[in-house]
Amino acid sequence: MMERKIIHLDLDAFFCAVEELRDPTLRGKPFAVGGRPESRGVVASCSYPARRLGVHSAMPMAQALRLCPALIIVPARHREYVAHSQRVMAILHRFTQLVEQISIDEAFLDVTDRLEAAPALAIELQQMIRHELGLPVSLGVATNKLVAKIANNVGKAAARGDAPPCALQVVPPGAEADFLAPLPVAALWGVGPKTAARLHTLGIHTIGDLARWPERDLVRRFGKSGQEMAHHARGLDDRPIVTEHARKSISQETTFVRDVTDAALLHTTLQEQAAEVASGLQRRRLLAATVKLKIRWADFTTLTRQTTLPQPGDDAAQFYAAARTLLTRVWRGEAVRLIGLGVTGLSEARQLGLWEAPDERAERLYTAVRELQHRYGATAIRRASDLGDAG
């Protein structure tokens, strides 16, 4: 079989790089993209000078300012980031149609069918994105997705200084196991803190240690994931590039500026979220089978609850009713920092068959409601039973 050629791409501090294109005076300065500290904002991305001072993504902005009082806070401009991401992905598709976009700033490419060597293609890709879009990017090159991703992580981690890493790490065919061997087991996909701790108790600290451990014993201790760990530790990964991902869930979350103990506000928020989620399903012609409630208390404790609907649907009132029931089960007046409503178990909406006779009045009503919601907003039409119901 032909040796696979996989490239993993990761844009360096992507949001910050886009902001530097807008305002070049930000280059070389510690700054973070995200919300204001007084609004409980968090760091969405931060520049490399800020990272050297201990600031990192998902950190509360107030904490980031304590670490770096001179930190410049830049509000996020998500439309701009999406637009730049689309331009990057368009360049990737010039190289191959086998592109798997993982997130707004990360993707895999399978360039096996290209005659050029994979490292040469990676260099060309890196230079093209830099010259055409002005964005720094790091790349990992290997014979599979697992090793290409880890290679990119290693290359970025080895970079020094305040500039973006612009790393390019290549793992030649046949060298996968040797490359992985000295790395910590936590570097492997699927090895989280708890699994790593269990492996450490066995004396397994590096990926090389894991590769030498009997696979049968790993399966006995960890089940199917033990077999996957054994294969990954030897650099084996045959997963293909997935060019399209089926959507698995749709959700809305609200983080309150101040902790909320008002039932009416929580219910209103859930109603609005249910309407937005239902609208998203309707646009995509999807139905949902399960409704999920996510709630975070003031001490950051987070819990989720879910319930299965009698039948899959896309109705906002049904979603709200289910979420409100879940809220009633878990909320006893505690201060709420965040609340969210989501749906899973998505399937395509079934179209009526040729011999099915729908109630024409119901069909016209359904169509009219959807049109009004489209024109005037998802909460323009509500059930009378939902109005003024503060619990």
C-alpha positions as CSV (number, residue, x, y, z in Angstrom):
1,M,0.0,0.0,0.0
2,M,1.1,3.6,-0.7
3,E,2.4,5.3,2.4
4,R,-0.1,7.9,3.7
5,K,0.9,11.6,3.8
6,I,-1.0,13.5,6.4
7,I,-0.6,17.1,7.4
8,H,-2.0,18.6,10.6
9,L,-2.5,22.4,10.5
10,D,-2.9,24.7,13.5
11,L,-3.1,28.5,13.1
12,D,-0.9,30.2,15.7
13,A,-2.9,32.2,18.3
14,F,-5.5,32.6,15.5
15,F,-7.8,35.3,17.0
16,C,-4.8,37.4,18.0
17,A,-3.2,37.0,14.6
18,V,-6.4,38.4,13.0
19,E,-6.5,41.3,15.5
20,E,-2.8,42.1,14.6
21,L,-3.8,42.4,11.0
22,R,-6.4,45.0,11.9
23,D,-4.1,46.8,14.4
24,P,-0.4,46.2,13.7
25,T,0.5,48.1,16.9
26,L,-0.6,45.1,18.9
27,R,2.4,43.0,17.6
28,G,4.9,42.2,20.3
29,K,2.6,43.4,23.1
30,P,0.8,41.3,25.7
31,F,-2.9,41.3,24.8
32,A,-5.9,39.0,25.0
33,V,-9.1,38.6,23.0
34,G,-12.1,38.2,25.2
35,G,-14.6,39.8,27.5
36,R,-14.1,42.5,30.1
37,P,-13.3,41.4,33.6
38,E,-16.2,43.3,35.1
39,S,-18.5,41.2,32.9
40,R,-16.9,38.0,34.0
41,G,-15.1,37.8,30.7
42,V,-12.7,35.0,29.9
43,V,-9.6,34.8,27.7
44,A,-10.6,33.4,24.2
45,S,-7.0,33.8,22.9
46,C,-3.9,35.6,24.0
47,S,-0.7,36.8,22.3
48,Y,2.6,35.0,22.9
49,P,4.1,37.8,25.0
50,A,1.0,37.4,27.3
51,R,1.5,33.6,27.4
52,R,5.0,34.1,28.7
53,L,3.5,35.9,31.7
54,G,1.2,33.0,32.5
55,V,-1.9,34.1,30.7
56,H,-3.8,31.3,28.8
57,S,-7.1,30.6,27.0
58,A,-10.2,30.0,29.1
59,M,-8.7,31.9,32.1
60,P,-10.9,34.5,33.7
61,M,-9.9,37.9,32.4
62,A,-9.7,39.3,36.0
63,Q,-7.0,36.6,36.8
64,A,-5.2,37.4,33.5
65,L,-5.0,41.1,34.5
66,R,-3.6,40.2,37.9
67,L,-0.8,38.2,36.2
68,C,-0.3,40.9,33.6
69,P,-1.5,44.4,34.7
70,A,-0.4,45.8,31.3
71,L,-2.6,43.4,29.4
72,I,-4.5,44.9,26.6
73,I,-8.0,43.5,26.2
74,V,-9.5,43.3,22.7
75,P,-13.1,42.4,22.2
76,A,-13.7,39.3,20.1
77,R,-14.9,39.8,16.5
78,H,-16.2,36.3,15.6
79,R,-17.4,37.2,12.2
80,E,-13.9,38.2,11.2
81,Y,-12.4,35.1,12.6
82,V,-14.9,32.9,10.7
83,A,-14.2,34.8,7.5
84,H,-10.4,34.4,7.8
85,S,-10.9,30.7,8.7
86,Q,-12.9,30.2,5.5
87,R,-10.1,31.8,3.5
88,V,-7.6,29.4,5.1
89,M,-9.7,26.4,4.3
90,A,-10.1,27.5,0.7
91,I,-6.3,27.5,0.4
92,L,-6.2,23.9,1.9
93,H,-8.7,22.8,-0.8
94,R,-6.3,23.9,-3.5
95,F,-4.0,21.2,-2.3
96,T,-6.5,18.4,-1.9
97,Q,-10.2,17.8,-1.4
98,L,-9.4,15.5,1.5
99,V,-9.6,18.2,4.2
100,E,-11.0,17.5,7.7
101,Q,-11.7,20.8,9.5
102,I,-11.5,20.1,13.3
103,S,-12.2,23.7,14.5
104,I,-12.1,27.3,13.3
105,D,-8.3,27.2,13.3
106,E,-7.3,23.5,12.9
107,A,-7.5,20.9,10.1
108,F,-6.1,17.7,8.7
109,L,-5.1,17.2,5.1
110,D,-4.5,13.9,3.3
111,V,-2.0,14.6,0.4
112,T,-1.2,11.0,-0.3
113,D,-2.2,11.4,-4.0
114,R,0.1,14.3,-4.5
115,L,3.4,13.5,-6.2
116,E,5.4,16.0,-4.1
117,A,6.9,15.0,-0.8
118,A,4.7,15.8,2.2
119,P,7.3,18.1,3.9
120,A,7.7,20.2,0.7
121,L,3.9,20.5,0.4
122,A,3.8,21.6,4.1
123,I,6.4,24.3,3.5
124,E,4.5,25.5,0.4
125,L,1.2,25.6,2.4
126,Q,2.7,27.5,5.3
127,Q,4.2,30.1,3.0
128,M,1.0,30.5,1.0
129,I,-1.1,31.2,4.1
130,R,1.5,33.6,5.4
131,H,1.9,35.5,2.1
132,E,-1.7,35.6,1.0
133,L,-3.5,36.0,4.3
134,G,-0.7,37.3,6.7
135,L,-1.4,34.5,9.2
136,P,1.2,32.4,11.0
137,V,0.6,28.6,11.0
138,S,2.3,25.5,12.4
139,L,2.2,22.1,10.7
140,G,2.9,18.5,11.7
141,V,3.7,15.9,9.0
142,A,3.4,12.2,9.4
143,T,1.8,9.0,8.0
144,N,-1.3,9.3,10.2
145,K,-3.5,11.8,12.0
146,L,-2.4,10.8,15.5
147,V,1.3,11.3,14.9
148,A,0.8,14.4,12.7
149,K,-1.2,16.1,15.5
150,I,1.3,15.2,18.2
151,A,4.2,16.3,15.9
152,N,2.6,19.7,15.6
153,N,2.2,20.0,19.3
154,V,5.9,19.1,19.8
155,G,7.0,21.6,17.2
156,K,5.0,24.4,18.7
157,A,6.2,23.6,22.3
158,A,9.8,23.8,21.2
159,A,9.4,27.4,19.9
160,R,11.0,30.2,22.0
161,G,10.5,33.9,22.2
162,D,7.5,36.2,21.7
163,A,6.9,35.5,18.0
164,P,4.4,32.9,16.8
165,P,6.1,29.5,16.5
166,C,5.4,28.9,12.8
167,A,6.6,25.4,13.5
168,L,7.1,22.6,11.0
169,Q,7.7,19.2,12.5
170,V,8.1,16.1,10.3
171,V,8.0,12.5,11.4
172,P,9.4,10.3,8.6
173,P,7.7,7.0,7.7
174,G,8.8,4.2,10.0
175,A,10.0,6.6,12.7
176,E,6.6,7.0,14.4
177,A,7.2,4.8,17.5
178,D,10.7,6.3,18.1
179,F,9.4,9.8,17.8
180,L,6.6,9.1,20.4
181,A,8.7,7.0,22.8
182,P,10.2,9.8,25.0
183,L,7.0,11.8,25.2
184,P,4.7,11.7,28.3
185,V,1.8,9.3,28.1
186,A,-0.6,12.3,28.5
187,A,0.5,13.4,25.0
188,L,-1.6,10.5,23.6
189,W,-5.2,11.1,22.5
190,G,-7.6,9.5,25.0
191,V,-5.2,9.6,27.9
192,G,-6.6,12.2,30.3
193,P,-5.4,13.1,33.8
194,K,-7.2,10.1,35.5
195,T,-5.9,7.6,33.0
196,A,-2.4,9.0,33.1
197,A,-2.5,8.7,36.9
198,R,-3.5,5.1,36.7
199,L,-0.7,4.4,34.2
200,H,1.8,6.2,36.5
201,T,0.9,3.8,39.3
202,L,2.0,1.0,37.0
203,G,5.3,2.7,36.3
204,I,4.2,3.8,32.9
205,H,5.3,7.4,32.4
206,T,6.3,7.7,28.8
207,I,4.7,6.6,25.5
208,G,7.6,4.2,25.1
209,D,6.8,2.6,28.5
210,L,3.3,2.2,27.3
211,A,4.4,0.6,24.0
212,R,6.4,-2.0,25.9
213,W,3.6,-2.9,28.2
214,P,1.7,-6.1,27.3
215,E,-1.4,-5.2,25.3
216,R,-3.4,-8.0,26.9
217,D,-2.9,-6.5,30.3
218,L,-3.9,-3.0,29.1
219,V,-7.1,-4.5,27.7
220,R,-7.8,-6.3,31.0
221,R,-7.3,-3.1,33.0
222,F,-8.8,-0.5,30.6
223,G,-11.0,-2.4,28.2
224,K,-11.3,-1.3,24.6
225,S,-9.4,1.9,25.3
226,G,-6.5,-0.2,26.6
227,Q,-6.2,-1.7,23.1
228,E,-6.4,1.7,21.5
229,M,-3.7,3.0,23.8
230,A,-1.4,0.1,22.9
231,H,-1.8,0.7,19.2
232,H,-1.4,4.5,19.5
233,A,1.7,4.1,21.6
234,R,3.3,2.3,18.7
235,G,2.3,5.1,16.3
236,L,-0.5,3.1,14.7
237,D,-3.6,5.0,13.5
238,D,-5.6,4.1,10.4
239,R,-8.4,6.6,10.8
240,P,-9.3,8.3,7.5
241,I,-9.8,12.0,6.8
242,V,-13.5,12.8,7.4
243,T,-14.5,15.6,5.1
244,E,-17.9,16.1,6.7
245,H,-19.1,15.8,10.3
246,A,-22.7,15.1,11.1
247,R,-23.9,17.6,13.6
248,K,-24.5,15.8,17.0
249,S,-26.1,18.6,19.0
250,I,-27.3,22.2,19.1
251,S,-27.2,24.3,22.2
252,Q,-27.4,27.8,23.7
253,E,-25.8,29.0,26.9
254,T,-26.0,32.2,28.9
255,T,-23.5,33.4,31.4
256,F,-25.0,36.0,33.7
257,V,-23.1,39.2,34.5
258,R,-24.3,38.7,38.1
259,D,-25.4,35.5,39.8
260,V,-29.1,34.9,39.4
261,T,-31.6,33.7,42.0
262,D,-34.7,34.9,40.3
263,A,-36.9,32.1,38.9
264,A,-38.6,34.3,36.4
265,L,-35.3,35.3,34.8
266,L,-34.1,31.7,34.6
267,H,-37.4,30.6,33.0
268,T,-37.3,33.5,30.5
269,T,-33.7,32.7,29.6
270,L,-34.6,29.0,29.0
271,Q,-37.6,30.1,26.8
272,E,-35.3,32.2,24.7
273,Q,-32.7,29.5,24.4
274,A,-35.4,26.9,23.5
275,A,-36.6,29.2,20.7
276,E,-33.1,29.7,19.3
277,V,-32.4,26.0,19.5
278,A,-35.7,25.1,17.8
279,S,-35.0,27.7,15.1
280,G,-31.6,26.1,14.4
281,L,-33.2,22.7,14.0
282,Q,-35.8,24.0,11.7
283,R,-33.3,25.8,9.5
284,R,-31.4,22.5,9.1
285,R,-34.6,20.4,8.8
286,L,-33.6,18.3,11.9
287,L,-35.5,16.8,14.8
288,A,-34.1,16.3,18.3
289,A,-34.8,13.3,20.6
290,T,-33.2,14.5,23.8
291,V,-33.2,17.8,25.7
292,K,-30.3,18.7,28.0
293,L,-30.1,21.3,30.8
294,K,-26.7,22.7,31.9
295,I,-26.4,24.8,35.0
296,R,-23.4,26.2,36.8
297,W,-23.6,27.5,40.4
298,A,-21.7,30.5,41.7
299,D,-18.9,28.3,43.0
300,F,-18.4,27.0,39.4
301,T,-19.8,23.6,40.2
302,T,-21.5,22.5,36.9
303,L,-24.1,19.8,36.4
304,T,-26.1,18.5,33.4
305,R,-29.4,16.7,33.3
306,Q,-31.2,15.3,30.3
307,T,-34.6,13.8,29.3
308,T,-35.8,12.0,26.3
309,L,-38.8,13.4,24.4
310,P,-41.9,11.2,23.7
311,Q,-40.9,11.6,20.0
312,P,-38.3,13.6,18.2
313,G,-39.4,17.2,17.5
314,D,-38.3,20.8,16.7
315,D,-40.8,22.6,18.9
316,A,-39.5,25.4,21.2
317,A,-42.4,25.0,23.7
318,Q,-41.7,21.3,24.1
319,F,-38.0,22.0,24.6
320,Y,-38.7,24.7,27.2
321,A,-41.2,22.5,29.1
322,A,-38.6,19.7,29.3
323,A,-35.8,22.0,30.4
324,R,-38.0,23.6,33.0
325,T,-38.9,20.3,34.5
326,L,-35.2,19.4,34.7
327,L,-34.5,22.8,36.3
328,T,-37.2,22.1,38.9
329,R,-35.5,18.9,39.9
330,V,-32.1,20.4,40.6
331,W,-32.6,24.0,41.5
332,R,-33.5,25.0,45.1
333,G,-32.9,28.7,44.9
334,E,-29.1,28.6,44.6
335,A,-27.3,31.5,42.8
336,V,-26.8,30.5,39.1
337,R,-23.9,31.7,37.1
338,L,-24.7,30.0,33.8
339,I,-27.6,28.2,32.3
340,G,-27.9,26.4,29.0
341,L,-30.3,24.4,26.9
342,G,-29.3,21.9,24.3
343,V,-30.7,19.1,22.2
344,T,-29.1,15.8,21.0
345,G,-30.1,12.7,19.2
346,L,-30.6,14.6,15.9
347,S,-32.2,13.1,12.9
348,E,-33.5,14.4,9.6
349,A,-37.1,15.6,9.6
350,R,-39.2,13.0,7.9
351,Q,-41.2,14.3,4.9
352,L,-44.8,13.3,4.3
353,G,-45.3,10.3,2.1
354,L,-47.4,10.5,-1.1
355,W,-50.5,8.9,0.6
356,E,-50.3,10.6,3.9
357,A,-53.0,13.2,4.4
358,P,-51.9,15.9,6.9
359,D,-54.4,18.2,8.5
360,E,-54.2,21.1,6.1
361,R,-55.1,23.7,8.7
362,A,-52.3,22.5,11.0
363,E,-49.9,22.5,8.1
364,R,-50.8,26.1,7.2
365,L,-50.5,27.2,10.8
366,Y,-47.1,25.5,11.2
367,T,-45.9,27.2,8.0
368,A,-47.2,30.6,9.1
369,V,-45.6,30.3,12.6
370,R,-42.2,29.4,11.0
371,E,-42.5,32.4,8.6
372,L,-43.3,34.8,11.5
373,Q,-40.4,33.5,13.6
374,H,-38.1,33.8,10.6
375,R,-39.1,37.4,9.9
376,Y,-39.5,38.7,13.5
377,G,-37.4,36.5,15.7
378,A,-37.5,33.1,17.3
379,T,-39.6,34.4,20.3
380,A,-42.1,36.3,18.2
381,I,-44.7,33.5,18.6
382,R,-45.2,31.7,21.9
383,R,-47.9,29.5,23.5
384,A,-50.3,31.4,25.7
385,S,-49.5,29.0,28.5
386,D,-45.9,30.3,28.5
387,L,-46.8,34.0,28.9
388,G,-46.5,35.5,32.3
389,D,-45.6,32.2,33.9
390,A,-42.9,33.0,36.4
391,G,-43.4,29.8,38.4
